[in-house]
Amino acid sequence: MAELRDAYERIMALGQEELGLIANGDTERLGPVLQERERAITAFMGSDMDAQDKAFLEKLKSVQDMNMLLRHEARALHKSLKDELVKVRQENTRIGGYRNGALITPLGRHALNRKG
């Protein structure tokens, strides 16, 4: 049972780390932590199922709650990134409009004839 408790603590610690990385927007370190937590959950679920008792099920419930919290934070990060991209796209369109208005075309150029 101590082995299951240690595995559970590892999963929860990785979940907390993942939550912090999502909150900070550190997507580079998020991938490896996510994969490590996934491996820990798989190992936890593949452990001796005879040890499933009420405490074990409660721990699984808390892991599920952590996953829901992580999903919520990830969706919030995704939404903020999407909103940022929309703002950048609108800004580029606005600046492009100024560029078109700032071009100067000489008025007399078409009226001049080189041959005289």
KAJOMO-V992806 format. One record per residue. SS is DSSP state (hx for helix, st for strand, lp for the rest). PSI is psi in whole degrees, 0 to 359 (* if undefined). D_LAST is the distance of its C-alpha to the last C-alpha in whole Angstrom. Layout:
ss=SS psi=PSI d_last=D_LAST
ss=SS psi=PSI d_last=D_LAST
//
This chain:
ss=lp psi=329 d_last=101
ss=hx psi=325 d_last=100
ss=hx psi=319 d_last=97
ss=hx psi=321 d_last=96
ss=hx psi=318 d_last=96
ss=hx psi=318 d_last=94
ss=hx psi=319 d_last=91
ss=hx psi=314 d_last=91
ss=hx psi=322 d_last=90
ss=hx psi=315 d_last=88
ss=hx psi=315 d_last=86
ss=hx psi=322 d_last=86
ss=hx psi=318 d_last=85
ss=hx psi=324 d_last=82
ss=hx psi=318 d_last=81
ss=hx psi=319 d_last=81
ss=hx psi=317 d_last=79
ss=hx psi=319 d_last=76
ss=hx psi=317 d_last=76
ss=hx psi=320 d_last=75
ss=hx psi=321 d_last=73
ss=hx psi=316 d_last=71
ss=hx psi=325 d_last=72
ss=hx psi=348 d_last=70
ss=lp psi=21 d_last=67
ss=lp psi=84 d_last=68
ss=hx psi=341 d_last=67
ss=hx psi=318 d_last=67
ss=hx psi=349 d_last=71
ss=hx psi=320 d_last=71
ss=hx psi=306 d_last=71
ss=hx psi=322 d_last=74
ss=hx psi=319 d_last=76
ss=hx psi=316 d_last=76
ss=hx psi=320 d_last=77
ss=hx psi=319 d_last=80
ss=hx psi=321 d_last=81
ss=hx psi=317 d_last=81
ss=hx psi=320 d_last=83
ss=hx psi=320 d_last=86
ss=hx psi=318 d_last=86
ss=hx psi=317 d_last=86
ss=hx psi=321 d_last=89
ss=hx psi=316 d_last=91
ss=hx psi=333 d_last=91
ss=lp psi=1 d_last=92
ss=lp psi=178 d_last=95
ss=lp psi=115 d_last=99
ss=hx psi=352 d_last=99
ss=hx psi=339 d_last=102
ss=hx psi=5 d_last=101
ss=lp psi=113 d_last=100
ss=lp psi=190 d_last=101
ss=hx psi=319 d_last=101
ss=hx psi=320 d_last=99
ss=hx psi=315 d_last=97
ss=hx psi=325 d_last=96
ss=hx psi=322 d_last=95
ss=hx psi=320 d_last=93
ss=hx psi=322 d_last=91
ss=hx psi=320 d_last=90
ss=hx psi=327 d_last=89
ss=hx psi=319 d_last=87
ss=hx psi=318 d_last=85
ss=hx psi=321 d_last=85
ss=hx psi=318 d_last=83
ss=hx psi=320 d_last=81
ss=hx psi=320 d_last=80
ss=hx psi=317 d_last=79
ss=hx psi=318 d_last=77
ss=hx psi=318 d_last=75
ss=hx psi=314 d_last=75
ss=hx psi=320 d_last=73
ss=hx psi=320 d_last=71
ss=hx psi=323 d_last=70
ss=hx psi=319 d_last=69
ss=hx psi=317 d_last=67
ss=hx psi=316 d_last=65
ss=hx psi=318 d_last=64
ss=hx psi=321 d_last=63
ss=hx psi=320 d_last=61
ss=hx psi=316 d_last=59
ss=hx psi=321 d_last=59
ss=hx psi=317 d_last=57
ss=hx psi=321 d_last=55
ss=hx psi=318 d_last=54
ss=hx psi=319 d_last=53
ss=hx psi=317 d_last=51
ss=hx psi=318 d_last=49
ss=hx psi=320 d_last=48
ss=hx psi=318 d_last=47
ss=hx psi=320 d_last=45
ss=hx psi=318 d_last=43
ss=hx psi=314 d_last=43
ss=hx psi=323 d_last=41
ss=hx psi=324 d_last=39
ss=hx psi=320 d_last=38
ss=hx psi=323 d_last=37
ss=hx psi=316 d_last=35
ss=hx psi=324 d_last=33
ss=hx psi=338 d_last=33
ss=hx psi=349 d_last=32
ss=lp psi=134 d_last=29
ss=lp psi=122 d_last=25
ss=lp psi=125 d_last=22
ss=lp psi=135 d_last=19
ss=lp psi=323 d_last=18
ss=lp psi=356 d_last=15
ss=lp psi=320 d_last=14
ss=lp psi=336 d_last=13
ss=lp psi=342 d_last=11
ss=lp psi=141 d_last=8
ss=lp psi=128 d_last=6
ss=lp psi=332 d_last=5
ss=lp psi=344 d_last=4
ss=lp psi=* d_last=0
//
